[in-house]
Amino acid sequence: MKAVILAAGKGTRLRPLTEDKPKVLVEVDDKPLIEYAFDSLIDIGVSEFVVVVGYKKEQIMERYDDEYRDVPITYAHQREQLGLAHALLTAEPYVDDDFMLMLGDNVFDANLGDVVNRQAEDRADAAFLVEEVPWEEASRYGVCDTNEYGEITRVVEKPDDPPSNLVMTGFYTFTPAIFHACHLVQPSDRGEYELPDAIDLLIQSGRTIDAIRMDGWRIDVGYPEDREKAEERLTGADSGVEAGDDVSAEPGTQ
């Protein structure tokens, strides 16, 4: 299965770390963020990377060229940063089957393989890794509503009144139907083409999306302090846990 990695963002909230480099090349524990994505996806059997680049794209392309650890890389160029649905559409010419989608600024130590396995069962049109967060923090994320079967029935981006405390983590599997939904999305109040809006269109069309609860942790490196949290988690420096132990996730920002 191919994996699309979204790596086009400017990372303005990470400045000054991103003034001279793209966000995904910011290092965490002496390793660029995107390499955590690459390595996690290789561990679950990715066949090819499709990396969506934009801001200072040449640095990424020159560093990794056409492969990483023997896995081929294809690059798609998002010329303007107009939202995740817009970014995903730039990868459409390179994807013709079920695929994984990962945000390139997330560090995971979690059950990503469970999501891929669920997609392979042919029962769902998509599967998302989701995480429970404290209710008071849910409004910072894309929030999922689910039914009694564990299927996602609604996704709301950063709601003032969250319908649940179950949030998207930045790892998904989709069929190519998501591209059609992205084409139909209208700009949000922020002027961006939002991925949750495309997901809602999938749901309204009768597609089934399964929620797989996260076992492990992830950190969305959106701010300099998140980078520090990720380094602490990876090195086992937070609360004395060992790197790789199964512990609750630190909430990040989408």
C-alpha positions as CSV (number, residue, x, y, z in Angstrom):
1,M,0.0,0.0,0.0
2,K,1.3,3.5,-0.8
3,A,1.5,6.2,1.8
4,V,0.9,9.9,1.2
5,I,2.8,12.1,3.6
6,L,1.7,15.8,3.9
7,A,4.9,17.8,4.2
8,A,4.1,21.2,2.5
9,G,3.5,23.4,5.5
10,K,5.5,26.4,6.5
11,G,5.4,25.6,10.2
12,T,4.9,29.2,11.3
13,R,4.2,28.2,14.9
14,L,7.6,26.5,15.1
15,R,9.5,29.6,14.2
16,P,12.4,30.4,14.5
17,L,13.1,26.7,13.9
18,T,11.4,26.9,10.4
19,E,12.8,30.1,9.2
20,D,15.4,28.4,7.1
21,K,13.9,24.9,6.6
22,P,10.6,23.2,6.0
23,K,8.7,22.0,9.1
24,V,9.3,18.3,8.5
25,L,13.1,18.8,8.5
26,V,13.0,20.2,12.1
27,E,14.9,17.7,14.1
28,V,13.6,15.8,17.2
29,D,16.3,13.9,19.0
30,D,18.7,14.6,16.1
31,K,16.3,13.1,13.5
32,P,14.1,15.1,11.1
33,L,10.4,14.8,11.8
34,I,9.7,13.3,8.4
35,E,12.0,10.4,9.1
36,Y,9.8,9.4,12.0
37,A,6.9,9.2,9.5
38,F,9.0,7.3,7.0
39,D,10.2,4.8,9.6
40,S,6.8,4.2,11.1
41,L,5.3,3.5,7.7
42,I,8.1,1.2,6.6
43,D,7.4,-0.8,9.8
44,I,3.9,-1.5,8.6
45,G,4.9,-2.4,5.1
46,V,4.5,0.7,2.9
47,S,5.3,0.1,-0.8
48,E,5.9,3.7,-1.9
49,F,5.9,7.2,-0.5
50,V,4.1,10.1,-2.1
51,V,5.4,13.2,-0.3
52,V,3.4,16.4,-0.8
53,V,5.9,19.2,-0.6
54,G,5.6,23.0,-0.8
55,Y,7.5,25.4,1.4
56,K,11.3,25.1,0.7
57,K,10.5,21.8,-1.1
58,E,14.0,21.6,-2.6
59,Q,15.5,20.9,0.7
60,I,13.4,17.8,1.1
61,M,13.8,16.6,-2.4
62,E,17.6,17.1,-2.4
63,R,18.0,15.3,0.9
64,Y,16.0,12.2,0.1
65,D,16.0,12.2,-3.7
66,D,13.9,9.2,-5.0
67,E,14.1,6.8,-2.1
68,Y,14.4,6.3,1.6
69,R,15.6,3.0,3.0
70,D,15.0,1.4,-0.4
71,V,11.3,2.6,-0.5
72,P,10.6,4.7,-3.6
73,I,9.6,8.4,-3.2
74,T,7.4,10.4,-5.6
75,Y,6.9,14.1,-4.9
76,A,3.7,16.1,-5.4
77,H,3.9,19.9,-5.3
78,Q,1.3,22.0,-3.4
79,R,1.9,25.4,-4.8
80,E,-0.3,27.2,-2.2
81,Q,-1.1,26.0,1.3
82,L,-4.9,25.9,1.1
83,G,-5.7,23.2,3.5
84,L,-5.3,19.4,3.9
85,A,-8.0,18.5,1.4
86,H,-6.2,20.7,-1.2
87,A,-2.8,19.1,-0.3
88,L,-4.2,15.6,-0.7
89,L,-5.5,16.4,-4.1
90,T,-2.0,17.1,-5.3
91,A,-1.2,13.4,-4.7
92,E,-4.2,12.2,-6.7
93,P,-2.3,11.5,-9.9
94,Y,0.0,9.1,-8.1
95,V,-2.6,7.1,-6.2
96,D,-4.9,4.5,-7.8
97,D,-5.8,2.1,-4.9
98,D,-6.2,2.1,-1.1
99,F,-3.6,4.2,0.6
100,M,-2.3,5.5,3.9
101,L,-2.3,9.2,4.8
102,M,0.0,10.6,7.5
103,L,0.7,14.2,8.6
104,G,4.4,14.7,8.3
105,D,4.7,16.6,11.6
106,N,3.5,13.8,13.9
107,V,5.6,11.4,15.9
108,F,3.9,8.1,16.6
109,D,4.6,5.0,18.7
110,A,1.3,3.4,18.2
111,N,-0.8,0.7,16.6
112,L,-0.7,2.0,13.0
113,G,-0.8,-1.5,11.7
114,D,-4.3,-2.1,13.1
115,V,-5.6,0.7,10.9
116,V,-4.0,-0.8,7.8
117,N,-5.3,-4.3,8.7
118,R,-8.8,-3.0,9.1
119,Q,-8.6,-1.3,5.6
120,A,-7.5,-4.6,4.2
121,E,-10.6,-6.4,5.5
122,D,-12.6,-4.7,2.8
123,R,-15.4,-3.9,5.2
124,A,-14.6,-0.2,5.6
125,D,-14.1,2.5,3.0
126,A,-11.7,4.3,5.4
127,A,-10.2,3.8,8.8
128,F,-8.8,6.4,11.2
129,L,-6.5,6.1,14.2
130,V,-8.3,8.1,16.9
131,E,-7.5,9.2,20.4
132,E,-9.4,10.1,23.5
133,V,-8.4,13.4,25.0
134,P,-9.7,15.4,28.0
135,W,-13.0,17.0,27.1
136,E,-11.7,20.5,27.7
137,E,-9.1,19.9,25.0
138,A,-11.2,18.3,22.3
139,S,-12.1,21.7,20.7
140,R,-8.4,21.9,19.6
141,Y,-8.9,19.0,17.2
142,G,-10.9,17.4,14.5
143,V,-13.5,15.6,16.7
144,C,-15.2,12.3,15.7
145,D,-18.7,11.2,16.6
146,T,-19.2,7.4,16.4
147,N,-22.1,4.9,16.5
148,E,-22.5,1.7,18.5
149,Y,-20.5,-0.2,15.9
150,G,-17.4,2.0,16.2
151,E,-18.1,3.7,12.9
152,I,-17.5,7.4,12.5
153,T,-20.7,9.2,11.8
154,R,-19.5,12.8,11.8
155,V,-16.3,14.8,12.0
156,V,-16.2,18.4,13.2
157,E,-13.1,20.6,12.9
158,K,-12.3,22.4,16.2
159,P,-15.9,22.7,17.4
160,D,-16.8,25.1,20.2
161,D,-19.1,22.4,21.6
162,P,-17.4,19.0,20.9
163,P,-19.8,16.1,20.3
164,S,-17.2,13.7,21.9
165,N,-13.7,13.6,23.2
166,L,-12.5,11.3,20.4
167,V,-10.2,13.1,18.0
168,M,-8.3,12.4,14.8
169,T,-4.6,11.8,15.2
170,G,-3.1,12.4,11.8
171,F,-3.0,8.7,10.5
172,Y,-5.7,7.4,8.1
173,T,-6.4,4.9,5.4
174,F,-8.7,5.7,2.5
175,T,-9.9,4.4,-0.8
176,P,-9.5,6.7,-3.8
177,A,-13.1,7.9,-3.2
178,I,-11.6,10.5,-0.8
179,F,-10.3,12.4,-3.9
180,H,-13.8,12.8,-5.3
181,A,-14.9,14.2,-2.0
182,C,-12.0,16.6,-1.8
183,H,-12.9,18.0,-5.2
184,L,-16.4,18.8,-3.9
185,V,-15.2,20.6,-0.7
186,Q,-15.9,24.3,-0.5
187,P,-13.5,26.7,1.3
188,S,-14.1,27.1,5.0
189,D,-14.3,30.3,6.9
190,R,-10.5,30.1,7.1
191,G,-10.4,30.1,3.3
192,E,-9.0,26.5,3.3
193,Y,-10.2,23.2,1.9
194,E,-10.6,21.2,5.0
195,L,-10.1,17.4,5.2
196,P,-12.9,16.9,7.8
197,D,-15.4,18.5,5.3
198,A,-14.3,15.9,2.7
199,I,-14.7,13.1,5.2
200,D,-18.2,14.3,6.0
201,L,-19.1,14.1,2.4
202,L,-17.9,10.5,2.3
203,I,-20.1,9.7,5.3
204,Q,-23.1,11.4,3.7
205,S,-22.6,9.4,0.6
206,G,-23.0,6.2,2.6
207,R,-19.3,5.2,3.0
208,T,-18.2,3.4,6.1
209,I,-15.3,4.8,8.2
210,D,-14.0,2.8,11.1
211,A,-12.4,4.3,14.2
212,I,-9.4,2.5,15.6
213,R,-8.5,3.6,19.1
214,M,-4.9,4.4,19.6
215,D,-2.8,2.1,21.7
216,G,0.4,4.0,22.4
217,W,1.2,7.6,21.9
218,R,1.7,10.4,19.4
219,I,2.8,14.0,19.6
220,D,1.9,16.6,16.9
221,V,4.9,18.9,16.8
222,G,3.2,22.2,16.2
223,Y,5.1,24.4,18.7
224,P,8.7,24.4,20.0
225,E,7.5,23.0,23.3
226,D,5.9,20.0,21.5
227,R,9.4,19.3,20.1
228,E,10.7,19.1,23.6
229,K,7.8,16.8,24.7
230,A,8.6,14.5,21.8
231,E,12.2,14.3,22.6
232,E,11.4,13.5,26.2
233,R,9.0,10.8,25.2
234,L,11.4,9.2,22.7
235,T,14.3,9.2,25.2
236,G,12.1,8.0,28.1
237,A,12.9,11.2,30.0
238,D,9.3,12.0,30.9
239,S,8.3,10.6,34.3
240,G,10.9,7.9,34.0
241,V,9.2,5.8,31.3
242,E,11.3,3.9,28.8
243,A,11.3,4.9,25.2
244,G,8.7,2.8,23.3
245,D,6.6,2.1,26.5
246,D,2.8,2.1,26.1
247,V,1.8,5.4,27.7
248,S,-1.0,7.9,27.2
249,A,-0.5,10.4,24.4
250,E,0.3,14.0,24.9
251,P,-2.3,16.0,23.0
252,G,-1.0,18.1,20.1
253,T,-2.6,20.5,17.7
254,Q,-4.1,19.8,14.3
